[in-house]
Structures are given as C-alpha cells and as structure tokens.
Amino acid sequence: MLARLFVALQFVLPQHLITALIWRVARNRHIATKNFLIRHFVSLYEVDIEEVKLSVPDDFASFNDFFIRELEDGARAIDANNNIVSPVDGTVSIADVIQKDSIIQAKGIDYSLDDLLATDLEQAKAYVNGSFATIYLAPYNYHRVHAPFDGELIAARYVPGDLFSVNPVTVARVDGLFRRNERLVMHFKTAFGPAVVIFVGALNVGSISTPWSGEIRPRKNGVVDVLDLSKATRDVSKGDLLGWFNMGSTVILLLPPGACDWDGDMQPGTTLRLGEAIGQLL
C-alpha cells in the first residue's frame, strides 16, 4: 500500500522543484549545517568512511561534496583481464540479453533501445540482440562512475526528461521509467564494437557532472543536447573516471551482440564493487 502511494505521488509532485530544493540544501556551506547532514547520513546509512580520501566531515565544504567523495588510492582494484568491469559500487537490477530492440526494466515492463538512446535508428540497431546491464546506486554508495572497458569516447548526449525515483519499488511500477527519466548517454568505440554507458537521473539527483562538461542541471523539457567533447579525454581505460551523480541514481550499459557474456553472479540483487569483473569479452 505504501509502495503504491509513494509511486502515485511521484506523478503529481513537482519533481524538478523538489530536486532543485534538494540541490540547494546539499550545497549549503554553513559549517554546522553541512556537518550535521554528513554525520547524520553516515550514521543512517552506515557509510564506510575509512576508505574516503578526505577527513569526514571537516574536509568537505558541503554535503554534496561529501556525496561525490573520492576514495583512497587503491581502495578499488580494477580487473586487468579481458573482462568488462563494474563501473560503480552498486546493486544489479538486471543483466540480460536485449530481445530484438526490447530491454527489460522489471517483470512485465520493458522499453525500446530507440527510446532509451533518443537518437537515430541506425545507432540503436547496433545493440539489437546485444547485452545490457542495469546497476542501481543506493544513497550510501560511492557515486562516481568509471569506465567499464577501454575505448574512445565518440559522442555524449544529454536527454531531458522526468525525475522519477529509480529505487526498486518505483522501477517495478512505472512503465518505461528509464526512457522517461533524464539521462546522459555516452557512446564509445571499442575493440569489440560500439558500446554505451548511460547515467540515468532521478528524483533528488540535483545534477550529473563529468570532468570535462562541468555540472549538467536537470530540465524536464527541450531538445537532446549534443555535448561538446573538445575538452574531454577521448581515450579511456578501464577504471578511468567518466563522471558522477550529485545524489544517487542508476547506470545502464549497452553492448553489441556477441561482445560479452555476463558473469553468472550478475543476478538481481547482487552487490557490485567498482572494478570487479562482471562479464567476459568474447
């Protein structure tokens, strides 16, 4: 009952206004306020602060700075074998094959490649009958996103949209959530063909950032933005930083057919850590 009410409220509440308010609160630099928020968050979610590079809470100017925290060097080992690695700390929502051009969101719910990518049909065709993985980042997770493979960044597009929550309760009940929500779509050229890493925005995610674009603030309407890559590091290696969520969300990986076999452990609910092997390249 409560789950249905939570989902129903998201259809009527001003998602972007709520998210904008959270954006402001998370960037409050009043020392007592930001320290209270950080300490309360660490306690509530039992965040492991031993692996954080800076001192908690004193070295963080705001709650958001803590949320996008860096880890100590060497805190995550990047698998060096011929594997796809997890781009994040998170939990597997689902990892499977793409049925023609249809991606499974949850039991009884799917959405199309074309809608997800918001691009021309030819680009979407590259992933027909390919593979996908959807990984959920809970609030307590490390929220930086890293390259799951070696490749060349060839395009990046910001797609405006809704800001539904991406927690499991909402994903199981909102039809086509991932193609409705705002997202940043990164296209790569790799040794195994084209590949995509998608940052999906969500309720309370104040923005998505990359090292080269700066902060991308959410907006509900408008055209798809083709981002300027002139300042981007185009050639990336497994483990390189791609960007980060300012508050929590979801990452989706798309691979072409015949590129990869997901590991047997890639089952819904499996906990992942950045850099661990999640699939073998073929």
Residue pairs with C-beta under 8 A, 6 or more apart in sequence:
3 169
3 173
4 173
6 165
6 169
6 170
7 169
7 170
7 173
7 174
10 164
10 165
10 170
10 174
10 203
15 162
15 163
15 164
15 203
15 220
16 163
16 218
16 219
16 220
18 203
18 204
19 163
19 203
19 204
19 205
19 206
19 218
20 206
22 204
22 206
22 247
23 206
23 207
23 217
23 246
25 37
25 63
26 37
26 62
26 63
26 64
26 67
26 206
26 246
26 247
27 62
27 63
27 64
27 206
28 34
28 37
28 62
28 63
29 61
29 62
34 57
34 60
34 61
34 62
34 63
34 66
35 57
35 58
37 63
38 56
38 57
38 60
38 63
38 66
39 57
41 47
41 63
41 66
41 139
42 49
42 56
42 57
45 138
45 139
45 140
46 140
47 140
49 56
51 71
51 72
51 75
52 69
52 70
52 71
52 72
53 69
53 70
53 71
53 72
53 73
54 60
54 69
54 70
56 66
57 66
60 66
60 69
64 206
64 246
64 247
67 143
67 246
67 247
68 143
68 144
68 209
68 244
68 245
68 246
69 142
69 143
70 144
71 142
76 89
76 239
76 273
76 274
76 275
77 275
77 276
78 85
78 238
78 239
78 274
78 275
79 85
79 238
79 275
79 276
79 277
81 277
82 280
82 281
83 277
83 278
83 279
83 280
83 281
84 148
84 149
84 253
84 255
84 260
84 277
84 278
84 279
84 280
84 281
85 148
85 149
85 238
85 239
85 274
85 275
85 276
85 277
85 278
86 135
86 148
86 272
86 273
86 274
86 275
86 276
86 278
87 135
87 145
87 146
87 147
87 148
87 197
87 242
87 251
87 253
87 274
88 135
88 137
88 141
88 142
88 143
88 144
88 145
88 146
88 251
88 272
88 274
89 137
89 141
89 142
89 272
89 273
89 274
90 135
90 136
90 137
90 138
90 141
90 251
90 271
90 272
91 135
91 136
91 138
91 269
91 270
91 271
91 272
92 133
92 134
92 135
92 136
92 266
92 267
92 268
92 269
92 270
92 272
93 106
93 134
93 135
93 136
93 168
93 171
93 250
93 268
94 104
94 105
94 106
94 133
94 134
94 268
95 131
95 132
95 133
95 134
95 262
95 266
95 267
95 278
95 279
96 104
96 131
96 132
96 262
97 129
97 130
97 131
97 132
98 113
98 127
98 128
98 129
98 130
98 131
98 132
98 254
99 110
99 129
100 128
100 129
101 112
101 113
101 114
101 124
101 125
101 127
101 128
102 110
102 111
102 112
102 113
103 110
103 111
103 112
103 113
103 116
103 132
103 178
104 110
105 111
105 134
105 171
105 176
105 177
105 178
106 171
106 172
107 172
109 172
109 175
109 176
111 176
111 178
111 179
112 124
112 179
113 124
113 127
113 128
113 254
114 121
114 124
115 176
115 179
116 178
116 179
116 183
116 198
116 252
116 254
117 123
117 124
117 185
117 196
117 254
118 157
118 159
118 179
118 185
118 224
119 157
119 185
119 224
123 187
123 194
126 193
126 194
126 256
127 194
127 196
127 254
127 255
127 256
127 257
128 257
129 257
130 254
130 255
130 256
130 257
130 259
131 253
131 254
131 255
131 257
131 259
131 260
131 262
131 279
132 252
132 253
132 254
132 255
133 252
133 253
133 262
133 266
133 278
133 279
134 178
134 250
134 251
134 252
135 250
135 251
135 252
135 253
135 272
136 166
136 167
136 168
136 171
136 250
137 143
137 245
137 248
137 249
137 250
137 251
138 248
139 247
139 248
141 248
142 274
143 244
143 245
143 246
143 247
143 248
144 241
144 243
144 244
144 274
145 197
145 199
145 241
145 242
145 243
145 244
145 245
145 251
146 238
146 239
146 240
146 241
146 242
146 274
146 275
147 197
147 236
147 237
147 238
147 239
147 240
147 241
147 242
148 197
148 238
148 253
148 278
149 188
149 190
149 192
149 195
149 238
149 281
150 190
150 191
150 236
150 237
150 238
151 188
151 189
151 190
151 191
151 195
151 235
151 236
152 188
152 189
152 190
152 234
152 235
152 236
153 186
153 187
153 188
153 229
153 232
153 233
153 234
153 235
153 236
154 187
154 188
154 189
154 234
155 186
155 187
155 226
155 229
156 184
156 185
156 186
156 187
156 210
156 213
156 226
156 227
156 229
156 232
157 184
157 185
157 187
157 224
157 225
157 226
157 227
158 182
158 183
158 184
158 185
158 208
158 216
158 224
158 225
158 227
159 182
159 183
159 184
159 185
159 224
160 182
160 218
160 219
160 220
160 221
160 222
160 223
160 224
161 180
161 181
161 182
161 183
161 201
161 220
162 180
162 181
162 182
162 220
163 181
163 182
163 201
163 202
163 203
163 204
163 205
163 218
163 220
164 170
164 174
164 177
164 180
164 181
164 202
164 203
165 202
165 203
165 204
166 177
166 178
166 181
166 200
166 202
166 248
166 249
166 250
170 177
171 177
174 180
178 198
178 200
178 250
178 252
181 200
181 201
181 202
182 200
182 201
182 218
182 219
182 220
183 198
183 199
183 200
183 201
184 198
184 199
184 201
184 208
184 210
184 216
184 243
185 196
185 198
186 196
186 197
186 198
186 199
186 242
187 194
187 195
187 196
188 194
188 195
188 196
188 197
188 236
192 255
192 256
192 259
192 260
192 281
192 282
193 255
193 256
193 259
194 256
195 253
195 254
195 255
195 256
195 259
196 252
196 253
196 254
197 242
197 251
197 252
197 253
198 251
198 252
198 253
198 254
199 208
199 243
199 245
199 249
199 251
200 249
200 250
200 251
200 252
201 208
201 218
201 245
201 249
202 247
202 248
202 249
202 250
204 247
204 248
205 218
205 245
205 246
205 247
205 248
205 249
206 217
206 218
206 246
206 247
207 215
207 216
207 217
207 218
207 246
208 215
208 216
208 218
208 243
208 244
208 245
208 246
208 249
209 215
209 216
209 243
209 244
209 246
210 216
210 232
210 242
210 243
211 232
211 233
211 241
211 243
212 229
212 231
212 232
212 233
213 227
213 228
213 231
213 232
213 243
215 246
233 240
236 242
238 275
239 274
239 275
258 282
259 281
259 282
260 279
260 280
260 281
260 282
261 279
261 280
261 282
262 278
262 279
263 277
263 278
263 279
263 280
265 278
266 278
266 279
272 278
